[in-house]
Amino acid sequence: MGILRSLIFLVLLLLMLALGVLIGIDNSDPVPLVFLDWQSPSLPVFLWVCGALTVGLLLGILLSSIGTLRQRRGRRLAERDLEATRRAMQAERQPGSS
């Protein structure tokens, strides 16, 4: 089963690579980006699209990481509170503690 999964992954990867090459060839016209008075150097449309996708991917990873770190911190605090509660309950259950 692992070999079949690897083969399917490889085929999909090659198809995506071929599609990317075709899109790159089809969108090779150089264009500048213009924002207010600023104008960027002329680069192929494919590079601008790849750059935008890369920036979006990196921002998504960053924001996801921030959320994950917050969840881990919250879980650590909850586990600490749970352990303190367990210790308090254990102390109340022991004979002679009253």
mmCIF file as gemmi writes it, N, C-alpha and C atoms, coordinates in Angstrom:
data_model
loop_
_atom_site.group_PDB
_atom_site.id
_atom_site.type_symbol
_atom_site.label_atom_id
_atom_site.label_alt_id
_atom_site.label_comp_id
_atom_site.label_asym_id
_atom_site.label_entity_id
_atom_site.label_seq_id
_atom_site.pdbx_PDB_ins_code
_atom_site.Cartn_x
_atom_site.Cartn_y
_atom_site.Cartn_z
_atom_site.occupancy
_atom_site.B_iso_or_equiv
_atom_site.pdbx_formal_charge
_atom_site.auth_seq_id
_atom_site.auth_asym_id
_atom_site.pdbx_PDB_model_num
ATOM 1 N N . MET Axp A 1 ? 0.82 -1.196 0 1 0 ? 1 A 1
ATOM 2 C CA . MET Axp A 1 ? 0 0 0 1 0 ? 1 A 1
ATOM 3 C C . MET Axp A 1 ? 0.86 1.254 0 1 0 ? 1 A 1
ATOM 4 N N . GLY Axp A 2 ? 2.006 1.205 0.7 1 0 ? 2 A 1
ATOM 5 C CA . GLY Axp A 2 ? 2.893 2.358 0.751 1 0 ? 2 A 1
ATOM 6 C C . GLY Axp A 2 ? 3.501 2.673 -0.604 1 0 ? 2 A 1
ATOM 7 N N . ILE Axp A 3 ? 3.79 1.633 -1.383 1 0 ? 3 A 1
ATOM 8 C CA . ILE Axp A 3 ? 4.363 1.848 -2.717 1 0 ? 3 A 1
ATOM 9 C C . ILE Axp A 3 ? 3.341 2.512 -3.628 1 0 ? 3 A 1
ATOM 10 N N . LEU Axp A 4 ? 2.087 2.078 -3.554 1 0 ? 4 A 1
ATOM 11 C CA . LEU Axp A 4 ? 1.037 2.675 -4.373 1 0 ? 4 A 1
ATOM 12 C C . LEU Axp A 4 ? 0.835 4.142 -4.009 1 0 ? 4 A 1
ATOM 13 N N . ARG Axp A 5 ? 0.843 4.446 -2.724 1 0 ? 5 A 1
ATOM 14 C CA . ARG Axp A 5 ? 0.682 5.83 -2.271 1 0 ? 5 A 1
ATOM 15 C C . ARG Axp A 5 ? 1.841 6.695 -2.771 1 0 ? 5 A 1
ATOM 16 N N . SER Axp A 6 ? 3.052 6.169 -2.693 1 0 ? 6 A 1
ATOM 17 C CA . SER Axp A 6 ? 4.222 6.912 -3.178 1 0 ? 6 A 1
ATOM 18 C C . SER Axp A 6 ? 4.151 7.136 -4.676 1 0 ? 6 A 1
ATOM 19 N N . LEU Axp A 7 ? 3.683 6.126 -5.416 1 0 ? 7 A 1
ATOM 20 C CA . LEU Axp A 7 ? 3.568 6.247 -6.869 1 0 ? 7 A 1
ATOM 21 C C . LEU Axp A 7 ? 2.525 7.297 -7.246 1 0 ? 7 A 1
ATOM 22 N N . ILE Axp A 8 ? 1.383 7.276 -6.564 1 0 ? 8 A 1
ATOM 23 C CA . ILE Axp A 8 ? 0.34 8.274 -6.832 1 0 ? 8 A 1
ATOM 24 C C . ILE Axp A 8 ? 0.852 9.669 -6.508 1 0 ? 8 A 1
ATOM 25 N N . PHE Axp A 9 ? 1.555 9.815 -5.395 1 0 ? 9 A 1
ATOM 26 C CA . PHE Axp A 9 ? 2.125 11.107 -5.017 1 0 ? 9 A 1
ATOM 27 C C . PHE Axp A 9 ? 3.107 11.589 -6.077 1 0 ? 9 A 1
ATOM 28 N N . LEU Axp A 10 ? 3.961 10.7 -6.577 1 0 ? 10 A 1
ATOM 29 C CA . LEU Axp A 10 ? 4.948 11.055 -7.591 1 0 ? 10 A 1
ATOM 30 C C . LEU Axp A 10 ? 4.276 11.485 -8.887 1 0 ? 10 A 1
ATOM 31 N N . VAL Axp A 11 ? 3.243 10.753 -9.296 1 0 ? 11 A 1
ATOM 32 C CA . VAL Axp A 11 ? 2.524 11.096 -10.521 1 0 ? 11 A 1
ATOM 33 C C . VAL Axp A 11 ? 1.858 12.464 -10.377 1 0 ? 11 A 1
ATOM 34 N N . LEU Axp A 12 ? 1.209 12.706 -9.238 1 0 ? 12 A 1
ATOM 35 C CA . LEU Axp A 12 ? 0.569 14.012 -9.017 1 0 ? 12 A 1
ATOM 36 C C . LEU Axp A 12 ? 1.592 15.14 -8.978 1 0 ? 12 A 1
ATOM 37 N N . LEU Axp A 13 ? 2.735 14.878 -8.367 1 0 ? 13 A 1
ATOM 38 C CA . LEU Axp A 13 ? 3.795 15.882 -8.307 1 0 ? 13 A 1
ATOM 39 C C . LEU Axp A 13 ? 4.303 16.219 -9.711 1 0 ? 13 A 1
ATOM 40 N N . LEU Axp A 14 ? 4.502 15.208 -10.533 1 0 ? 14 A 1
ATOM 41 C CA . LEU Axp A 14 ? 4.96 15.439 -11.901 1 0 ? 14 A 1
ATOM 42 C C . LEU Axp A 14 ? 3.913 16.179 -12.727 1 0 ? 14 A 1
ATOM 43 N N . LEU Axp A 15 ? 2.635 15.846 -12.53 1 0 ? 15 A 1
ATOM 44 C CA . LEU Axp A 15 ? 1.571 16.564 -13.24 1 0 ? 15 A 1
ATOM 45 C C . LEU Axp A 15 ? 1.531 18.037 -12.831 1 0 ? 15 A 1
ATOM 46 N N . MET Axp A 16 ? 1.679 18.297 -11.538 1 0 ? 16 A 1
ATOM 47 C CA . MET Axp A 16 ? 1.681 19.687 -11.076 1 0 ? 16 A 1
ATOM 48 C C . MET Axp A 16 ? 2.895 20.436 -11.6 1 0 ? 16 A 1
ATOM 49 N N . LEU Axp A 17 ? 4.04 19.775 -11.645 1 0 ? 17 A 1
ATOM 50 C CA . LEU Axp A 17 ? 5.24 20.397 -12.184 1 0 ? 17 A 1
ATOM 51 C C . LEU Axp A 17 ? 5.062 20.715 -13.663 1 0 ? 17 A 1
ATOM 52 N N . ALA Axp A 18 ? 4.487 19.785 -14.413 1 0 ? 18 A 1
ATOM 53 C CA . ALA Axp A 18 ? 4.241 20.018 -15.836 1 0 ? 18 A 1
ATOM 54 C C . ALA Axp A 18 ? 3.257 21.164 -16.028 1 0 ? 18 A 1
ATOM 55 N N . LEU Axp A 19 ? 2.225 21.211 -15.208 1 0 ? 19 A 1
ATOM 56 C CA . LEU Axp A 19 ? 1.256 22.306 -15.289 1 0 ? 19 A 1
ATOM 57 C C . LEU Axp A 19 ? 1.922 23.642 -14.974 1 0 ? 19 A 1
ATOM 58 N N . GLY Axp A 20 ? 2.789 23.657 -13.97 1 0 ? 20 A 1
ATOM 59 C CA . GLY Axp A 20 ? 3.516 24.881 -13.639 1 0 ? 20 A 1
ATOM 60 C C . GLY Axp A 20 ? 4.409 25.345 -14.765 1 0 ? 20 A 1
ATOM 61 N N . VAL Axp A 21 ? 5.075 24.419 -15.426 1 0 ? 21 A 1
ATOM 62 C CA . VAL Axp A 21 ? 5.929 24.782 -16.564 1 0 ? 21 A 1
ATOM 63 C C . VAL Axp A 21 ? 5.086 25.35 -17.7 1 0 ? 21 A 1
ATOM 64 N N . LEU Axp A 22 ? 3.94 24.72 -17.979 1 0 ? 22 A 1
ATOM 65 C CA . LEU Axp A 22 ? 3.059 25.222 -19.043 1 0 ? 22 A 1
ATOM 66 C C . LEU Axp A 22 ? 2.53 26.618 -18.715 1 0 ? 22 A 1
ATOM 67 N N . ILE Axp A 23 ? 2.148 26.827 -17.472 1 0 ? 23 A 1
ATOM 68 C CA . ILE Axp A 23 ? 1.671 28.154 -17.071 1 0 ? 23 A 1
ATOM 69 C C . ILE Axp A 23 ? 2.802 29.163 -17.173 1 0 ? 23 A 1
ATOM 70 N N . GLY Axp A 24 ? 4.002 28.755 -16.79 1 0 ? 24 A 1
ATOM 71 C CA . GLY Axp A 24 ? 5.152 29.65 -16.88 1 0 ? 24 A 1
ATOM 72 C C . GLY Axp A 24 ? 5.479 30.035 -18.314 1 0 ? 24 A 1
ATOM 73 N N . ILE Axp A 25 ? 5.399 29.086 -19.218 1 0 ? 25 A 1
ATOM 74 C CA . ILE Axp A 25 ? 5.669 29.366 -20.629 1 0 ? 25 A 1
ATOM 75 C C . ILE Axp A 25 ? 4.592 30.265 -21.206 1 0 ? 25 A 1
ATOM 76 N N . ASP Axp A 26 ? 3.339 30.013 -20.83 1 0 ? 26 A 1
ATOM 77 C CA . ASP Axp A 26 ? 2.227 30.78 -21.376 1 0 ? 26 A 1
ATOM 78 C C . ASP Axp A 26 ? 2.184 32.204 -20.824 1 0 ? 26 A 1
ATOM 79 N N . ASN Axp A 27 ? 2.713 32.432 -19.634 1 0 ? 27 A 1
ATOM 80 C CA . ASN Axp A 27 ? 2.672 33.754 -19.004 1 0 ? 27 A 1
ATOM 81 C C . ASN Axp A 27 ? 4.071 34.333 -18.853 1 0 ? 27 A 1
ATOM 82 N N . SER Axp A 28 ? 4.799 34.362 -19.922 1 0 ? 28 A 1
ATOM 83 C CA . SER Axp A 28 ? 6.179 34.844 -19.85 1 0 ? 28 A 1
ATOM 84 C C . SER Axp A 28 ? 6.318 36.311 -20.251 1 0 ? 28 A 1
ATOM 85 N N . ASP Axp A 29 ? 5.225 36.991 -20.526 1 0 ? 29 A 1
ATOM 86 C CA . ASP Axp A 29 ? 5.293 38.408 -20.906 1 0 ? 29 A 1
ATOM 87 C C . ASP Axp A 29 ? 5.708 39.244 -19.7 1 0 ? 29 A 1
ATOM 88 N N . PRO Axp A 30 ? 6.726 40.096 -19.872 1 0 ? 30 A 1
ATOM 89 C CA . PRO Axp A 30 ? 7.144 40.933 -18.74 1 0 ? 30 A 1
ATOM 90 C C . PRO Axp A 30 ? 6.168 42.083 -18.503 1 0 ? 30 A 1
ATOM 91 N N . VAL Axp A 31 ? 5.815 42.271 -17.238 1 0 ? 31 A 1
ATOM 92 C CA . VAL Axp A 31 ? 4.92 43.37 -16.865 1 0 ? 31 A 1
ATOM 93 C C . VAL Axp A 31 ? 5.443 44.01 -15.589 1 0 ? 31 A 1
ATOM 94 N N . PRO Axp A 32 ? 5.324 45.329 -15.478 1 0 ? 32 A 1
ATOM 95 C CA . PRO Axp A 32 ? 5.684 45.986 -14.216 1 0 ? 32 A 1
ATOM 96 C C . PRO Axp A 32 ? 4.451 46.086 -13.323 1 0 ? 32 A 1
ATOM 97 N N . LEU Axp A 33 ? 4.664 46.109 -12.034 1 0 ? 33 A 1
ATOM 98 C CA . LEU Axp A 33 ? 3.579 46.394 -11.103 1 0 ? 33 A 1
ATOM 99 C C . LEU Axp A 33 ? 3.631 47.88 -10.789 1 0 ? 33 A 1
ATOM 100 N N . VAL Axp A 34 ? 2.475 48.518 -10.809 1 0 ? 34 A 1
ATOM 101 C CA . VAL Axp A 34 ? 2.406 49.958 -10.551 1 0 ? 34 A 1
ATOM 102 C C . VAL Axp A 34 ? 1.519 50.183 -9.332 1 0 ? 34 A 1
ATOM 103 N N . PHE Axp A 35 ? 2.046 50.911 -8.352 1 0 ? 35 A 1
ATOM 104 C CA . PHE Axp A 35 ? 1.292 51.267 -7.158 1 0 ? 35 A 1
ATOM 105 C C . PHE Axp A 35 ? 1.533 52.74 -6.878 1 0 ? 35 A 1
ATOM 106 N N . LEU Axp A 36 ? 0.49 53.538 -6.997 1 0 ? 36 A 1
ATOM 107 C CA . LEU Axp A 36 ? 0.568 54.987 -6.892 1 0 ? 36 A 1
ATOM 108 C C . LEU Axp A 36 ? 1.639 55.49 -7.868 1 0 ? 36 A 1
ATOM 109 N N . ASP Axp A 37 ? 2.728 56.084 -7.381 1 0 ? 37 A 1
ATOM 110 C CA . ASP Axp A 37 ? 3.774 56.564 -8.286 1 0 ? 37 A 1
ATOM 111 C C . ASP Axp A 37 ? 4.918 55.576 -8.43 1 0 ? 37 A 1
ATOM 112 N N . TRP Axp A 38 ? 4.891 54.505 -7.675 1 0 ? 38 A 1
ATOM 113 C CA . TRP Axp A 38 ? 5.984 53.538 -7.69 1 0 ? 38 A 1
ATOM 114 C C . TRP Axp A 38 ? 5.747 52.501 -8.777 1 0 ? 38 A 1
ATOM 115 N N . GLN Axp A 39 ? 6.812 52.167 -9.498 1 0 ? 39 A 1
ATOM 116 C CA . GLN Axp A 39 ? 6.725 51.142 -10.535 1 0 ? 39 A 1
ATOM 117 C C . GLN Axp A 39 ? 7.864 50.142 -10.332 1 0 ? 39 A 1
ATOM 118 N N . SER Axp A 40 ? 7.513 48.873 -10.321 1 0 ? 40 A 1
ATOM 119 C CA . SER Axp A 40 ? 8.509 47.822 -10.124 1 0 ? 40 A 1
ATOM 120 C C . SER Axp A 40 ? 9.206 47.51 -11.44 1 0 ? 40 A 1
ATOM 121 N N . PRO Axp A 41 ? 10.306 46.785 -11.365 1 0 ? 41 A 1
ATOM 122 C CA . PRO Axp A 41 ? 10.927 46.335 -12.599 1 0 ? 41 A 1
ATOM 123 C C . PRO Axp A 41 ? 10.011 45.357 -13.335 1 0 ? 41 A 1
ATOM 124 N N . SER Axp A 42 ? 10.143 45.293 -14.642 1 0 ? 42 A 1
ATOM 125 C CA . SER Axp A 42 ? 9.326 44.384 -15.438 1 0 ? 42 A 1
ATOM 126 C C . SER Axp A 42 ? 9.816 42.952 -15.264 1 0 ? 42 A 1
ATOM 127 N N . LEU Axp A 43 ? 8.915 42.096 -14.815 1 0 ? 43 A 1
ATOM 128 C CA . LEU Axp A 43 ? 9.197 40.67 -14.651 1 0 ? 43 A 1
ATOM 129 C C . LEU Axp A 43 ? 8.055 39.884 -15.287 1 0 ? 43 A 1
ATOM 130 N N . PRO Axp A 44 ? 8.302 38.638 -15.664 1 0 ? 44 A 1
ATOM 131 C CA . PRO Axp A 44 ? 7.214 37.825 -16.235 1 0 ? 44 A 1
ATOM 132 C C . PRO Axp A 44 ? 6.062 37.651 -15.243 1 0 ? 44 A 1
ATOM 133 N N . VAL Axp A 45 ? 4.859 37.577 -15.789 1 0 ? 45 A 1
ATOM 134 C CA . VAL Axp A 45 ? 3.663 37.429 -14.973 1 0 ? 45 A 1
ATOM 135 C C . VAL Axp A 45 ? 3.785 36.199 -14.07 1 0 ? 45 A 1
ATOM 136 N N . PHE Axp A 46 ? 4.358 35.135 -14.595 1 0 ? 46 A 1
ATOM 137 C CA . PHE Axp A 46 ? 4.501 33.899 -13.83 1 0 ? 46 A 1
ATOM 138 C C . PHE Axp A 46 ? 5.306 34.13 -12.549 1 0 ? 46 A 1
ATOM 139 N N . LEU Axp A 47 ? 6.346 34.943 -12.626 1 0 ? 47 A 1
ATOM 140 C CA . LEU Axp A 47 ? 7.143 35.224 -11.427 1 0 ? 47 A 1
ATOM 141 C C . LEU Axp A 47 ? 6.351 36.025 -10.4 1 0 ? 47 A 1
ATOM 142 N N . TRP Axp A 48 ? 5.558 36.985 -10.873 1 0 ? 48 A 1
ATOM 143 C CA . TRP Axp A 48 ? 4.727 37.757 -9.944 1 0 ? 48 A 1
ATOM 144 C C . TRP Axp A 48 ? 3.715 36.853 -9.256 1 0 ? 48 A 1
ATOM 145 N N . VAL Axp A 49 ? 3.109 35.941 -10.023 1 0 ? 49 A 1
ATOM 146 C CA . VAL Axp A 49 ? 2.117 35.03 -9.44 1 0 ? 49 A 1
ATOM 147 C C . VAL Axp A 49 ? 2.79 34.091 -8.441 1 0 ? 49 A 1
ATOM 148 N N . CYS Axp A 50 ? 3.933 33.532 -8.802 1 0 ? 50 A 1
ATOM 149 C CA . CYS Axp A 50 ? 4.668 32.642 -7.887 1 0 ? 50 A 1
ATOM 150 C C . CYS Axp A 50 ? 5.093 33.395 -6.625 1 0 ? 50 A 1
ATOM 151 N N . GLY Axp A 51 ? 5.525 34.623 -6.783 1 0 ? 51 A 1
ATOM 152 C CA . GLY Axp A 51 ? 5.908 35.433 -5.629 1 0 ? 51 A 1
ATOM 153 C C . GLY Axp A 51 ? 4.728 35.686 -4.705 1 0 ? 51 A 1
ATOM 154 N N . ALA Axp A 52 ? 3.572 36.012 -5.286 1 0 ? 52 A 1
ATOM 155 C CA . ALA Axp A 52 ? 2.38 36.252 -4.472 1 0 ? 52 A 1
ATOM 156 C C . ALA Axp A 52 ? 1.951 34.976 -3.752 1 0 ? 52 A 1
ATOM 157 N N . LEU Axp A 53 ? 2.009 33.836 -4.439 1 0 ? 53 A 1
ATOM 158 C CA . LEU Axp A 53 ? 1.659 32.568 -3.799 1 0 ? 53 A 1
ATOM 159 C C . LEU Axp A 53 ? 2.625 32.22 -2.675 1 0 ? 53 A 1
ATOM 160 N N . THR Axp A 54 ? 3.906 32.484 -2.89 1 0 ? 54 A 1
ATOM 161 C CA . THR Axp A 54 ? 4.909 32.199 -1.866 1 0 ? 54 A 1
ATOM 162 C C . THR Axp A 54 ? 4.698 33.073 -0.641 1 0 ? 54 A 1
ATOM 163 N N . VAL Axp A 55 ? 4.455 34.361 -0.854 1 0 ? 55 A 1
ATOM 164 C CA . VAL Axp A 55 ? 4.205 35.265 0.273 1 0 ? 55 A 1
ATOM 165 C C . VAL Axp A 55 ? 2.953 34.831 1.031 1 0 ? 55 A 1
ATOM 166 N N . GLY Axp A 56 ? 1.902 34.462 0.311 1 0 ? 56 A 1
ATOM 167 C CA . GLY Axp A 56 ? 0.68 33.994 0.952 1 0 ? 56 A 1
ATOM 168 C C . GLY Axp A 56 ? 0.903 32.715 1.741 1 0 ? 56 A 1
ATOM 169 N N . LEU Axp A 57 ? 1.689 31.81 1.182 1 0 ? 57 A 1
ATOM 170 C CA . LEU Axp A 57 ? 1.995 30.555 1.872 1 0 ? 57 A 1
ATOM 171 C C . LEU Axp A 57 ? 2.768 30.822 3.154 1 0 ? 57 A 1
ATOM 172 N N . LEU Axp A 58 ? 3.775 31.679 3.076 1 0 ? 58 A 1
ATOM 173 C CA . LEU Axp A 58 ? 4.574 31.984 4.261 1 0 ? 58 A 1
ATOM 174 C C . LEU Axp A 58 ? 3.753 32.696 5.338 1 0 ? 58 A 1
ATOM 175 N N . LEU Axp A 59 ? 2.886 33.623 4.921 1 0 ? 59 A 1
ATOM 176 C CA . LEU Axp A 59 ? 2.024 34.301 5.895 1 0 ? 59 A 1
ATOM 177 C C . LEU Axp A 59 ? 1.044 33.322 6.538 1 0 ? 59 A 1
ATOM 178 N N . GLY Axp A 60 ? 0.519 32.395 5.75 1 0 ? 60 A 1
ATOM 179 C CA . GLY Axp A 60 ? -0.38 31.382 6.293 1 0 ? 60 A 1
ATOM 180 C C . GLY Axp A 60 ? 0.308 30.502 7.314 1 0 ? 60 A 1
ATOM 181 N N . ILE Axp A 61 ? 1.534 30.086 7.008 1 0 ? 61 A 1
ATOM 182 C CA . ILE Axp A 61 ? 2.299 29.262 7.947 1 0 ? 61 A 1
ATOM 183 C C . ILE Axp A 61 ? 2.577 30.046 9.227 1 0 ? 61 A 1
ATOM 184 N N . LEU Axp A 62 ? 2.95 31.313 9.084 1 0 ? 62 A 1
ATOM 185 C CA . LEU Axp A 62 ? 3.239 32.146 10.249 1 0 ? 62 A 1
ATOM 186 C C . LEU Axp A 62 ? 2.009 32.301 11.138 1 0 ? 62 A 1
ATOM 187 N N . LEU Axp A 63 ? 0.874 32.63 10.541 1 0 ? 63 A 1
ATOM 188 C CA . LEU Axp A 63 ? -0.342 32.825 11.329 1 0 ? 63 A 1
ATOM 189 C C . LEU Axp A 63 ? -0.807 31.52 11.959 1 0 ? 63 A 1
ATOM 190 N N . SER Axp A 64 ? -0.665 30.428 11.237 1 0 ? 64 A 1
ATOM 191 C CA . SER Axp A 64 ? -1.025 29.122 11.779 1 0 ? 64 A 1
ATOM 192 C C . SER Axp A 64 ? -0.127 28.757 12.954 1 0 ? 64 A 1
ATOM 193 N N . SER Axp A 65 ? 1.155 29.08 12.836 1 0 ? 65 A 1
ATOM 194 C CA . SER Axp A 65 ? 2.1 28.786 13.914 1 0 ? 65 A 1
ATOM 195 C C . SER Axp A 65 ? 1.765 29.583 15.165 1 0 ? 65 A 1
ATOM 196 N N . ILE Axp A 66 ? 1.369 30.818 14.994 1 0 ? 66 A 1
ATOM 197 C CA . ILE Axp A 66 ? 0.998 31.644 16.143 1 0 ? 66 A 1
ATOM 198 C C . ILE Axp A 66 ? -0.198 31.021 16.857 1 0 ? 66 A 1
ATOM 199 N N . GLY Axp A 67 ? -1.197 30.583 16.104 1 0 ? 67 A 1
ATOM 200 C CA . GLY Axp A 67 ? -2.356 29.934 16.709 1 0 ? 67 A 1
ATOM 201 C C . GLY Axp A 67 ? -1.992 28.639 17.412 1 0 ? 67 A 1
ATOM 202 N N . THR Axp A 68 ? -1.101 27.87 16.803 1 0 ? 68 A 1
ATOM 203 C CA . THR Axp A 68 ? -0.673 26.614 17.405 1 0 ? 68 A 1
ATOM 204 C C . THR Axp A 68 ? 0.069 26.866 18.712 1 0 ? 68 A 1
ATOM 205 N N . LEU Axp A 69 ? 0.941 27.863 18.717 1 0 ? 69 A 1
ATOM 206 C CA . LEU Axp A 69 ? 1.674 28.182 19.942 1 0 ? 69 A 1
ATOM 207 C C . LEU Axp A 69 ? 0.733 28.635 21.054 1 0 ? 69 A 1
ATOM 208 N N . ARG Axp A 70 ? -0.288 29.404 20.71 1 0 ? 70 A 1
ATOM 209 C CA . ARG Axp A 70 ? -1.262 29.831 21.715 1 0 ? 70 A 1
ATOM 210 C C . ARG Axp A 70 ? -2.014 28.638 22.277 1 0 ? 70 A 1
ATOM 211 N N . GLN Axp A 71 ? -2.393 27.701 21.409 1 0 ? 71 A 1
ATOM 212 C CA . GLN Axp A 71 ? -3.108 26.515 21.88 1 0 ? 71 A 1
ATOM 213 C C . GLN Axp A 71 ? -2.23 25.672 22.796 1 0 ? 71 A 1
ATOM 214 N N . ARG Axp A 72 ? -0.966 25.518 22.443 1 0 ? 72 A 1
ATOM 215 C CA . ARG Axp A 72 ? -0.055 24.742 23.282 1 0 ? 72 A 1
ATOM 216 C C . ARG Axp A 72 ? 0.1 25.387 24.654 1 0 ? 72 A 1
ATOM 217 N N . ARG Axp A 73 ? 0.221 26.709 24.666 1 0 ? 73 A 1
ATOM 218 C CA . ARG Axp A 73 ? 0.364 27.417 25.936 1 0 ? 73 A 1
ATOM 219 C C . ARG Axp A 73 ? -0.888 27.246 26.785 1 0 ? 73 A 1
ATOM 220 N N . GLY Axp A 74 ? -2.045 27.37 26.148 1 0 ? 74 A 1
ATOM 221 C CA . GLY Axp A 74 ? -3.302 27.179 26.873 1 0 ? 74 A 1
ATOM 222 C C . GLY Axp A 74 ? -3.432 25.767 27.426 1 0 ? 74 A 1
ATOM 223 N N . ARG Axp A 75 ? -3.004 24.784 26.631 1 0 ? 75 A 1
ATOM 224 C CA . ARG Axp A 75 ? -3.055 23.402 27.1 1 0 ? 75 A 1
ATOM 225 C C . ARG Axp A 75 ? -2.121 23.178 28.277 1 0 ? 75 A 1
ATOM 226 N N . ARG Axp A 76 ? -0.921 23.771 28.205 1 0 ? 76 A 1
ATOM 227 C CA . ARG Axp A 76 ? 0.031 23.641 29.309 1 0 ? 76 A 1
ATOM 228 C C . ARG Axp A 76 ? -0.536 24.244 30.586 1 0 ? 76 A 1
ATOM 229 N N . LEU Axp A 77 ? -1.156 25.414 30.476 1 0 ? 77 A 1
ATOM 230 C CA . LEU Axp A 77 ? -1.748 26.053 31.654 1 0 ? 77 A 1
ATOM 231 C C . LEU Axp A 77 ? -2.906 25.226 32.205 1 0 ? 77 A 1
ATOM 232 N N . ALA Axp A 78 ? -3.725 24.668 31.314 1 0 ? 78 A 1
ATOM 233 C CA . ALA Axp A 78 ? -4.845 23.844 31.758 1 0 ? 78 A 1
ATOM 234 C C . ALA Axp A 78 ? -4.347 22.574 32.446 1 0 ? 78 A 1
ATOM 235 N N . GLU Axp A 79 ? -3.28 21.97 31.903 1 0 ? 79 A 1
ATOM 236 C CA . GLU Axp A 79 ? -2.721 20.775 32.534 1 0 ? 79 A 1
ATOM 237 C C . GLU Axp A 79 ? -2.145 21.102 33.912 1 0 ? 79 A 1
ATOM 238 N N . ARG Axp A 80 ? -1.531 22.264 34.033 1 0 ? 80 A 1
ATOM 239 C CA . ARG Axp A 80 ? -0.989 22.682 35.323 1 0 ? 80 A 1
ATOM 240 C C . ARG Axp A 80 ? -2.118 22.879 36.339 1 0 ? 80 A 1
ATOM 241 N N . ASP Axp A 81 ? -3.21 23.521 35.913 1 0 ? 81 A 1
ATOM 242 C CA . ASP Axp A 81 ? -4.359 23.714 36.806 1 0 ? 81 A 1
ATOM 243 C C . ASP Axp A 81 ? -4.981 22.376 37.187 1 0 ? 81 A 1
ATOM 244 N N . LEU Axp A 82 ? -5.07 21.467 36.226 1 0 ? 82 A 1
ATOM 245 C CA . LEU Axp A 82 ? -5.635 20.148 36.498 1 0 ? 82 A 1
ATOM 246 C C . LEU Axp A 82 ? -4.793 19.393 37.524 1 0 ? 82 A 1
ATOM 247 N N . GLU Axp A 83 ? -3.494 19.458 37.375 1 0 ? 83 A 1
ATOM 248 C CA . GLU Axp A 83 ? -2.606 18.778 38.32 1 0 ? 83 A 1
ATOM 249 C C . GLU Axp A 83 ? -2.726 19.38 39.717 1 0 ? 83 A 1
ATOM 250 N N . ALA Axp A 84 ? -2.843 20.697 39.817 1 0 ? 84 A 1
ATOM 251 C CA . ALA Axp A 84 ? -3.019 21.337 41.122 1 0 ? 84 A 1
ATOM 252 C C . ALA Axp A 84 ? -4.343 20.912 41.751 1 0 ? 84 A 1
ATOM 253 N N . THR Axp A 85 ? -5.378 20.818 40.941 1 0 ? 85 A 1
ATOM 254 C CA . THR Axp A 85 ? -6.683 20.379 41.447 1 0 ? 85 A 1
ATOM 255 C C . THR Axp A 85 ? -6.614 18.938 41.916 1 0 ? 85 A 1
ATOM 256 N N . ARG Axp A 86 ? -5.933 18.086 41.169 1 0 ? 86 A 1
ATOM 257 C CA . ARG Axp A 86 ? -5.793 16.683 41.571 1 0 ? 86 A 1
ATOM 258 C C . ARG Axp A 86 ? -5.045 16.562 42.893 1 0 ? 86 A 1
ATOM 259 N N . ARG Axp A 87 ? -3.981 17.348 43.043 1 0 ? 87 A 1
ATOM 260 C CA . ARG Axp A 87 ? -3.231 17.314 44.305 1 0 ? 87 A 1
ATOM 261 C C . ARG Axp A 87 ? -4.107 17.774 45.47 1 0 ? 87 A 1
ATOM 262 N N . ALA Axp A 88 ? -4.91 18.807 45.249 1 0 ? 88 A 1
ATOM 263 C CA . ALA Axp A 88 ? -5.79 19.314 46.303 1 0 ? 88 A 1
ATOM 264 C C . ALA Axp A 88 ? -6.842 18.28 46.67 1 0 ? 88 A 1
ATOM 265 N N . MET Axp A 89 ? -7.389 17.597 45.68 1 0 ? 89 A 1
ATOM 266 C CA . MET Axp A 89 ? -8.392 16.566 45.948 1 0 ? 89 A 1
ATOM 267 C C . MET Axp A 89 ? -7.764 15.384 46.682 1 0 ? 89 A 1
ATOM 268 N N . GLN Axp A 90 ? -6.561 15.023 46.296 1 0 ? 90 A 1
ATOM 269 C CA . GLN Axp A 90 ? -5.853 13.921 46.943 1 0 ? 90 A 1
ATOM 270 C C . GLN Axp A 90 ? -5.577 14.254 48.405 1 0 ? 90 A 1
ATOM 271 N N . ALA Axp A 91 ? -5.221 15.493 48.674 1 0 ? 91 A 1
ATOM 272 C CA . ALA Axp A 91 ? -4.942 15.916 50.051 1 0 ? 91 A 1
ATOM 273 C C . ALA Axp A 91 ? -6.207 15.87 50.895 1 0 ? 91 A 1
ATOM 274 N N . GLU Axp A 92 ? -7.366 16.192 50.312 1 0 ? 92 A 1
ATOM 275 C CA . GLU Axp A 92 ? -8.624 16.162 51.054 1 0 ? 92 A 1
ATOM 276 C C . GLU Axp A 92 ? -9.067 14.734 51.321 1 0 ? 92 A 1
ATOM 277 N N . ARG Axp A 93 ? -8.747 13.8 50.443 1 0 ? 93 A 1
ATOM 278 C CA . ARG Axp A 93 ? -9.187 12.411 50.591 1 0 ? 93 A 1
ATOM 279 C C . ARG Axp A 93 ? -8.377 11.651 51.651 1 0 ? 93 A 1
ATOM 280 N N . GLN Axp A 94 ? -7.191 12.064 51.907 1 0 ? 94 A 1
ATOM 281 C CA . GLN Axp A 94 ? -6.338 11.309 52.837 1 0 ? 94 A 1
ATOM 282 C C . GLN Axp A 94 ? -6.912 11.404 54.254 1 0 ? 94 A 1
ATOM 283 N N . PRO Axp A 95 ? -6.914 10.255 54.96 1 0 ? 95 A 1
ATOM 284 C CA . PRO Axp A 95 ? -7.452 10.264 56.322 1 0 ? 95 A 1
ATOM 285 C C . PRO Axp A 95 ? -6.592 11.112 57.244 1 0 ? 95 A 1
ATOM 286 N N . GLY Axp A 96 ? -7.21 11.744 58.152 1 0 ? 96 A 1
ATOM 287 C CA . GLY Axp A 96 ? -6.509 12.557 59.135 1 0 ? 96 A 1
ATOM 288 C C . GLY Axp A 96 ? -6.151 13.945 58.617 1 0 ? 96 A 1
ATOM 289 N N . SER Axp A 97 ? -6.592 14.282 57.415 1 0 ? 97 A 1
ATOM 290 C CA . SER Axp A 97 ? -6.259 15.604 56.905 1 0 ? 97 A 1
ATOM 291 C C . SER Axp A 97 ? -7.268 16.646 57.361 1 0 ? 97 A 1
ATOM 292 N N . SER Axp A 98 ? -8.399 16.199 57.982 1 0 ? 98 A 1
ATOM 293 C CA . SER Axp A 98 ? -9.398 17.161 58.417 1 0 ? 98 A 1
ATOM 294 C C . SER Axp A 98 ? -9.188 17.659 59.797 1 0 ? 98 A 1
